[in-house]
Amino acid sequence: MQLDTLLVNCGQLLTMDHETAHAKGEQMGFLPHIQDGAIGWKDGIITFIGTSEEAKSLECPNVIDCQGKLVTPGLVDPHTHLVFGGSREHEIALKQQGVPYLEILRQGGGIHSTVEATRNASFEDLYEKAAFHLKRLVSYGITTVEAKSGYGLEKHAELKQLEVVKKLKEDTGMEIASTFLGAHAIPKEYKENPDSFLSEMAGLFEEIKEKELAEFVDIFCEEGVFTIEQSKRFLQLAKEAGFSVKIHADEIVSLGGTELAIELGAASADHLIAASDGAVGMFGRSDTVAVLLPGTTFYLNKDSYAKAREIINGGGAVALATDFNPGSSPTENIQFIMNLAMLKLKMTCEEIWNAVTVNAAKAVHKDDVSGRLKIGRNADVVVWNAPNYQYVPYHYGVNHVHTVFQKGVEAAKGGAYLE
């Protein structure tokens, strides 16, 4: 057997290699793993998975003793707004005064200020900023990420963001799922005519598809933004153009975005804080993944979190994401999101690990390449400064990463990205 790197003495090796594409309902409580495991690869492709005892017969020039540490697949972040200009720390005072997000938006703040900064930023500036944040995501153990546009709200700026994502994919070799979120908000110039704006955004589908700039189309279905009817028409056009679809659904007001996502067979329905009891019960009869973003609820200082327990108990699949963005969740720390899932979503440690690996991969259609350790797949592997899988969501506020391997090459060590 050909190997160039072999990890041995992995206290717990979470392979996450379920027999199914992802874990739903009770299955989320099961973690496929090997005690005292070993994993090896050649040219960045996994060629051995087994126990440390079985690995003793193997010859390898680079054997790494993990000394009982936890080893897992690289994590998957299925919802980020990676590419944007500027930042929004100047809104902190408004938030502390209790001004609601939609009111900040109406005052010209929120997304509108980021849109202005993004439109004014050069490709090079956006690329440099996004690359910085991408490296930080990797430093927390993420090796696959979804990246949305949505801060341009006009043709050239939206395409610019998608081109940045494409360039990052080419330059880093990282697994990045690209999402066109041109329908992220109603720009000021279309305030009285949102249907015309949606028509303009839909007019980009052909060019985006031809240039291979995105695999998904998303929309913000919310009170004061886009209605159920508008969202349905827009996403149906996207599907006809060959895209898979996602929905920012029921984040603030229960409009029925969750039901629409399931009706359309969306890859995911995201946020869901205000989703109705009937809606969350539908996930068990669907392959649509519920992508929950507890960091956003936390940062906006809200009391109500998404109904993770009800979704899982009803047989659905839950994934977790940072929702990294400049306004409502400015963090790349997926490990903190895992802690919030334990404390606020009442998810078990087993459910949490499924939510940041196989289910997150399914939510971005990367389940064939990411989220599990399996012979023949890329060696996207994380060694943790943790003795077991419970420790990472338990001990909060620090980076537990020891080493991140991307396609078999060290990409981060000790919580820092390796240039």
Long-range contacts (C-beta under 8 A, 24 or more apart in sequence): 1-40, 1-47, 1-48, 1-58, 2-42, 2-47, 3-40, 3-41, 3-42, 3-47, 3-48, 3-58, 3-59, 3-60, 4-41, 4-42, 4-43, 4-60, 4-61, 4-62, 4-408, 5-40, 5-41, 5-60, 5-62, 5-64, 5-379, 5-405, 5-408, 6-38, 6-39, 6-40, 6-48, 6-55, 6-58, 6-60, 6-62, 6-63, 6-64, 7-38, 7-39, 7-40, 7-64, 7-66, 7-71, 7-381, 7-383, 8-38, 8-52, 8-55, 8-63, 8-64, 8-65, 8-66, 9-36, 9-38, 9-52, 9-65, 9-66, 9-67, 9-68, 10-34, 10-36, 10-37, 10-38, 10-39, 10-52, 10-66, 10-68, 10-69, 10-70, 10-71, 10-383, 11-35, 11-36, 11-66, 11-68, 11-69, 11-70, 11-71, 11-387, 11-388, 12-37, 12-70, 12-71, 12-388, 12-389, 13-37, 13-38, 13-39, 13-49, 13-71, 13-72, 13-373, 14-70, 14-71, 14-72, 14-73, 14-353, 14-357, 14-373, 14-389, 15-49, 15-73, 15-372, 15-373, 15-374, 16-72, 16-73, 16-353, 16-354, 16-357, 16-358, 16-371, 16-372, 16-373, 17-372, 17-373, 17-374, 18-358, 18-372, 21-358, 21-362, 21-367, 22-289, 22-317, 22-354, 22-358, 22-359, 22-361, 22-362, 22-367, 23-317, 23-354, 23-358, 23-359, 24-284, 24-315, 24-316, 24-317, 25-284, 25-312, 25-313, 25-314, 25-315, 25-316, 25-317, 26-315, 27-354, 28-312, 28-317, 28-318, 28-350, 28-351, 28-354, 28-355, 28-359, 29-348, 29-350, 29-351, 30-350, 31-350, 31-353, 31-354, 31-389, 32-372, 33-389, 37-71, 39-71, 39-373, 39-379, 39-381, 41-379, 41-408, 43-408, 44-378, 44-379, 44-407, 44-408, 44-409, 45-376, 45-377, 45-378, 45-379, 45-408, 46-373, 46-374, 46-375, 46-376, 46-377, 46-378, 46-379, 47-375, 48-375, 49-373, 49-374, 49-375, 64-383, 66-383, 68-387, 69-383, 69-384, 69-385, 69-386, 69-387, 69-402, 70-383, 70-384, 70-386, 70-387, 70-388, 70-389, 70-391, 70-392, 71-381, 71-382, 71-383, 71-384, 72-141, 72-353, 72-357, 72-373, 72-381, 72-382, 72-384, 72-389, 73-143, 73-357, 73-370, 73-371, 73-372, 73-373, 73-380, 73-381, 73-382, 74-141, 74-142, 74-143, 74-144, 74-370, 74-380, 74-381, 74-382, 74-404, 74-405, 74-406, 75-140, 75-141, 75-142, 75-143, 75-144, 75-334, 75-356, 75-357, 75-360, 75-382, 76-142, 76-143, 76-144, 76-145, 76-319, 76-356, 76-357, 76-360, 76-361, 76-364, 76-366, 76-370, 76-371, 77-137, 77-142, 77-144, 77-145, 77-146, 77-321, 77-322, 77-324, 77-334, 77-356, 77-360, 78-146, 78-177, 78-268, 78-289, 78-291, 78-319, 78-321, 78-360, 78-361, 78-363, 78-364, 79-146, 79-148, 79-268, 79-270, 79-291, 79-293, 79-321, 79-322, 79-323, 79-363, 80-137, 80-145, 80-146, 80-147, 80-148, 80-321, 80-322, 80-323, 80-324, 80-325, 81-147, 81-148, 81-150, 81-151, 81-181, 81-323, 81-324, 81-325, 81-326, 82-130, 82-133, 82-134, 82-145, 82-147, 82-148, 82-165, 82-324, 83-118, 83-126, 83-129, 83-130, 83-147, 83-149, 83-151, 83-161, 83-164, 83-165, 84-114, 84-117, 84-118, 84-126, 84-129, 84-130, 84-151, 84-161, 84-325, 84-326, 85-114, 85-117, 85-118, 85-119, 85-120, 85-121, 85-125, 85-126, 85-129, 85-151, 86-113, 86-114, 86-116, 86-117, 86-118, 86-121, 86-326, 87-326, 87-330, 88-113, 88-114, 88-326, 88-327, 88-330, 91-327, 95-300, 95-301, 101-252, 101-300, 101-327, 101-328, 102-223, 102-224, 102-252, 105-185, 105-224, 106-224, 108-188, 110-327, 111-151, 111-184, 111-185, 111-327, 112-185, 112-187, 112-188, 114-151, 114-326, 114-327, 115-151, 115-152, 115-153, 115-157, 115-185, 115-187, 117-151, 118-151, 118-152, 118-157, 118-161, 119-152, 119-154, 119-157, 123-160, 123-163, 123-164, 126-160, 126-161, 126-164, 127-164, 127-167, 127-168, 130-164, 130-165, 130-168, 131-168, 131-171, 131-172, 133-324, 133-332, 134-168, 134-172, 134-174, 135-412, 135-417, 136-332, 136-417, 137-322, 137-324, 137-332, 137-334, 138-174, 138-404, 138-406, 138-411, 138-412, 138-417, 139-332, 139-399, 139-401, 139-404, 139-412, 139-415, 139-416, 139-417, 140-332, 140-333, 140-334, 140-335, 140-399, 140-401, 140-415, 141-334, 141-335, 141-382, 141-384, 141-400, 141-401, 141-404, 141-412, 142-332, 142-334, 143-174, 143-175, 143-370, 143-380, 143-382, 143-404, 143-406, 143-411, 144-174, 144-175, 144-176, 144-177, 144-360, 144-361, 144-364, 144-366, 144-369, 144-370, 144-371, 144-380, 145-174, 145-175, 145-176, 145-177, 146-176, 146-177, 146-178, 146-179, 146-216, 146-321, 146-363, 146-364, 147-176, 147-177, 147-178, 147-179, 148-179, 148-180, 148-181, 148-184, 148-218, 149-179, 149-180, 149-181, 149-182, 149-184, 149-214, 150-181, 150-182, 150-183, 150-184, 150-185, 150-218, 150-220, 151-184, 152-182, 153-182, 153-184, 153-185, 153-187, 153-197, 154-187, 154-200, 155-200, 155-203, 155-204, 158-182, 158-201, 158-204, 159-204, 159-207, 159-208, 159-213, 162-208, 162-213, 162-214, 163-213, 165-213, 165-214, 166-211, 166-212, 166-213, 173-406, 173-407, 174-406, 175-366, 175-369, 175-370, 175-378, 175-380, 177-215, 177-216, 177-364, 177-365, 177-366, 178-213, 178-214, 178-215, 178-216, 179-214, 179-215, 179-216, 179-217, 179-218, 179-246, 180-204, 180-205, 180-208, 180-213, 180-214, 180-216, 180-217, 180-218, 180-243, 181-217, 181-218, 181-219, 181-220, 181-248, 183-218, 183-219, 183-220, 183-226, 183-231, 183-234, 184-218, 184-219, 184-220, 184-248, 185-220, 185-225, 186-225, 186-226, 194-226, 194-230, 195-230, 198-226, 198-230, 198-233, 198-234, 201-234, 202-234, 202-237, 202-238, 205-237, 205-238, 205-241, 205-243, 206-241, 209-241, 209-242, 209-243, 214-243, 215-243, 215-244, 215-365, 216-243, 216-244, 216-245, 216-246, 216-267, 216-364, 216-365, 217-241, 217-243, 217-244, 217-245, 217-246, 218-245, 218-246, 218-247, 218-248, 218-270, 219-247, 219-248, 220-248, 221-247, 221-248, 221-249, 221-250, 221-255, 221-257, 221-260, 222-248, 222-250, 222-251, 222-252, 222-253, 222-255, 222-257, 223-252, 223-253, 223-255, 227-255, 228-255, 228-256, 228-257, 228-260, 231-257, 231-260, 232-260, 232-264, 235-260, 235-264, 235-266, 236-264, 239-264, 244-365, 246-270, 249-275, 250-274, 250-275, 250-276, 250-279, 251-296, 254-279, 258-282, 261-288, 262-286, 262-288, 267-362, 267-363, 267-364, 267-365, 268-319, 268-363, 268-364, 270-321, 270-323, 271-296, 271-306, 272-306, 272-307, 272-311, 273-297, 273-302, 273-304, 273-305, 273-306, 274-304, 275-306, 275-307, 277-307, 277-310, 280-307, 280-310, 280-311, 280-314, 280-316, 281-310, 281-314, 282-316, 283-311, 283-314, 283-315, 283-316, 283-317, 284-314, 284-315, 284-316, 285-315, 286-316, 287-317, 287-362, 289-317, 289-318, 289-319, 289-359, 289-360, 289-362, 289-363, 290-316, 290-317, 290-318, 290-319, 291-318, 291-319, 291-320, 291-321, 291-360, 291-363, 292-318, 292-319, 292-320, 292-321, 292-341, 292-345, 292-355, 293-320, 293-321, 293-322, 293-323, 293-329, 293-337, 294-320, 294-337, 294-340, 294-341, 294-344, 294-345, 295-322, 295-323, 295-329, 295-331, 295-336, 295-337, 295-340, 296-323, 296-328, 296-329, 297-344, 298-340, 298-344, 299-328, 299-329, 299-330, 299-331, 300-328, 305-344, 305-345, 306-345, 308-341, 308-345, 308-346, 308-347, 308-351, 309-345, 309-346, 309-347, 312-347, 312-351, 317-359, 317-362, 318-347, 318-351, 318-355, 318-359, 319-355, 319-356, 319-359, 319-360, 319-362, 319-363, 320-352, 320-355, 320-356, 320-360, 321-360, 333-399, 335-392, 335-393, 335-396, 335-398, 335-399, 335-400, 336-396, 336-397, 338-392, 338-393, 339-393, 339-394, 339-396, 339-397, 341-393, 342-393, 342-394, 349-389, 349-390, 349-393, 349-394, 350-389, 352-393, 353-389, 378-406, 378-407, 378-408, 379-405, 379-407, 379-408, 380-405, 380-406, 380-407, 381-405
